[in-house]
């Protein structure tokens, strides 16, 4: 078990209230949590109660999506030839439910501890994790092969579940049925992927209902997003309101199917040395392509600190992540800055934190000396991060400017960023004179210092 996973399991008992013979265990609620933070944000902005909206939306969501123990898919999905291919009902059953039930409970076994039953990123250990676990409900995913504003492919989610996210608590070490720890099998991963999509669509529909109510209805006059009683007393009005909600379901679900058409294709240039990892870069520097690669790295360095790419603004002049450190991700901005609140004003945030928001943490730019790339380290991965930016973060897409920063320059930037990894230093015995201490490893350290 790696250190991050071990730390997670060691700190988990801090949130537990009882010990049993089999170890620490906390009963996980079997109800989806309302998005009270999003509702409270609208209350603050409009100075109008959202209580009735929350109650009505809760009723609609259960009618559409069921419960954590008995999930279901809305008819607007199951009756559509294309949409019904998105989520397998069998996968939904296997991933949901209590982990003690044979053939069920995959999500609660492997994911809920961090991501929460609702997929809101508020599991038992969420407050202990850096960065916080992903909240699926806004429908934003950082690491994917598609365009910035698109949903990820199923294969993107499967990859993250299978291999984890480097430098985070999302690791590939899962407690397996045979008592061992390791990666999940592909069948289990596919079931979890479907369940994450299900939770995401459900969360998006909830947010859409709150938004529509807050922006389009006169709540003080008694307008409602939907009134269950009108199913019998005012059927026409009820059906109109119900159609608006189911339209939001179809819209959220369709975005997942549309992702297939929004893949960012990557063509690695044949006229440049493009190493696949740091080890390969080091070998290439010492080989026949060393001079050409060194020239590429130097061009990348110029771009990195230049005004057009402006990478150093956040990542620092030498890529140590020590530039801009006072920004936040979109999950935090959604309920703070976009609601007119300052993330560092604890007093003004108290009502939202009391309803489930995790205290804001600034988002830290990547320190490239560590050689850790959370979205993957292949050339294709790094190209997509640069060309599309990272959804949900301040990391923008690179702007191509004719004569200043062109397509080939993106690859020079990639080579430079990859070159910044510092080799692990060999321990130096205490008392060793300065003149006898080891020099930096040849190759990369010599090129970039």
PyMOL commands that set and color helices and strands:
alter all, ss='L'
color gray80, all
select helices_A, chain A and resi 3-15+36-46+51-65+75-78+83-85+89-95+106-110+112-115+126-128+136-138+154-163+186-216+219-221+230-233+235-262+278-285+290-305+312-315+330-335+337-339+346-353+368-370+379-388+407-419+434-436+444-448
alter helices_A, ss='H'
color red, helices_A
select strands_A, chain A and resi 19-20+23-24+174-175+181-182
alter strands_A, ss='S'
color yellow, strands_A
deselect
rebuild
show_as cartoon
